[in-house]
């Protein structure tokens, strides 16, 4: 095989992988959409299997705006869940952290500058 055969093989592989990403993105969007009926989802899947390129293009054109909105909502929901989890496992609230720092200051383990630094980091 010469250079051009390898080149076209790489180009074909790139477009194939890009198509697979698009296909999985469309399928995940179909299952993320709570407003669409199950039968409509099944019809989209059948068309994606039998007429893949045309169906993907029609799906992107017809439902592209909704895809972006559902993706944005999923990202916001995931961020809120992550923040909630971090808050639940972090243990102490900022007030508790400041109280602990005050106890350290009162016991002499830290000085006033270190207390102020801990207090500022707890309030962030």
C-alpha positions as CSV (number, residue, x, y, z in Angstrom):
1,X,0.0,0.0,0.0
2,X,1.2,3.4,-0.8
3,X,0.8,6.7,1.1
4,X,-2.5,7.7,-0.4
5,X,-4.1,4.4,0.6
6,X,-3.1,4.9,4.2
7,X,-4.2,8.5,4.0
8,X,-7.7,7.6,2.8
9,X,-7.9,4.8,5.4
10,X,-7.2,7.4,8.1
11,X,-9.8,9.7,6.7
12,X,-12.4,7.0,6.5
13,X,-11.7,5.9,10.0
14,X,-12.0,9.5,11.3
15,X,-15.4,9.8,9.7
16,X,-16.5,6.4,10.9
17,X,-15.6,7.3,14.5
18,X,-17.2,10.7,14.2
19,X,-20.4,9.0,13.0
20,X,-20.3,6.6,15.9
21,X,-20.0,9.5,18.3
22,X,-22.9,11.2,16.7
23,X,-25.0,8.0,16.7
24,X,-24.4,7.4,20.4
25,X,-25.1,11.1,21.2
26,X,-28.4,10.8,19.4
27,X,-29.4,7.6,21.1
28,X,-28.5,9.0,24.5
29,X,-30.5,12.1,23.7
30,X,-33.5,10.0,22.8
31,X,-33.4,8.2,26.1
32,X,-32.8,11.5,28.0
33,X,-35.9,13.1,26.5
34,X,-38.8,12.5,29.0
35,X,-41.4,14.2,26.8
36,X,-41.1,11.9,23.8
37,X,-43.3,8.8,23.7
38,X,-41.6,5.4,23.8
39,X,-43.0,4.4,20.4
40,X,-41.5,7.6,18.8
41,X,-38.2,6.7,20.3
42,X,-38.4,3.2,18.9
43,X,-39.2,4.6,15.4
44,X,-36.2,6.9,15.6
45,X,-34.0,3.9,16.6
46,X,-35.4,1.8,13.7
47,X,-34.7,4.5,11.2
48,X,-31.2,5.0,12.7
49,X,-30.5,1.3,12.0
50,X,-31.9,1.2,8.5
51,X,-31.3,4.7,7.1
52,X,-28.5,5.9,9.4
53,X,-27.0,8.9,7.7
54,X,-30.2,10.5,6.6
55,X,-31.9,9.9,9.9
56,X,-29.0,11.4,11.9
57,X,-29.1,14.5,9.7
58,X,-32.9,14.8,10.1
59,X,-32.7,14.3,13.8
60,X,-30.0,17.0,14.2
61,X,-32.0,19.4,12.1
62,X,-35.4,18.7,13.7
63,X,-34.3,18.3,17.3
64,X,-31.0,20.0,17.6
65,X,-32.2,22.9,19.8
66,X,-33.8,20.4,22.2
67,X,-30.7,18.3,22.3
68,X,-28.7,21.3,23.5
69,X,-31.2,22.2,26.2
70,X,-31.4,18.6,27.4
71,X,-27.6,18.4,27.5
72,X,-27.4,21.7,29.4
73,X,-30.0,20.5,31.9
74,X,-28.1,17.2,32.4
75,X,-24.9,19.1,33.1
76,X,-26.6,21.4,35.6
77,X,-28.2,18.4,37.3
78,X,-24.9,16.6,37.5
79,X,-23.1,19.6,38.9
80,X,-25.8,20.0,41.6
81,X,-25.6,16.4,42.5
82,X,-21.8,16.6,42.8
83,X,-22.0,19.8,44.9
84,X,-24.5,18.2,47.2
85,X,-22.3,15.1,47.6
86,X,-19.2,17.1,48.3
87,X,-21.2,19.1,50.9
88,X,-22.5,15.9,52.5
89,X,-19.0,14.3,52.8
90,X,-17.1,17.4,53.7
91,X,-18.5,17.2,57.2
92,X,-18.1,20.6,58.8
93,X,-20.0,23.7,57.8
94,X,-18.0,27.0,57.6
95,X,-19.3,27.9,61.1
96,X,-18.0,24.6,62.5
97,X,-14.6,25.2,60.8
98,X,-14.3,28.7,62.3
99,X,-15.3,27.3,65.7
100,X,-12.6,24.6,65.5
101,X,-10.1,27.3,64.4
102,X,-11.1,29.5,67.4
103,X,-10.5,26.5,69.7
104,X,-7.1,26.1,68.3
105,X,-6.4,29.8,68.7
106,X,-7.7,29.7,72.4
107,X,-5.5,26.7,73.1
108,X,-2.4,28.5,71.7
109,X,-1.9,25.9,68.9
110,X,-2.1,28.7,66.3
111,X,-1.6,32.4,66.3
112,X,-4.0,35.2,65.2
113,X,-2.7,35.3,61.6
114,X,-3.2,31.6,61.1
115,X,-6.7,31.9,62.6
116,X,-7.6,34.7,60.2
117,X,-6.2,32.6,57.3
118,X,-8.3,29.6,58.4
119,X,-11.4,31.8,58.8
120,X,-11.0,33.3,55.3
121,X,-10.6,29.8,53.7
122,X,-13.7,28.6,55.6
123,X,-15.8,31.5,54.3
124,X,-14.9,30.9,50.7
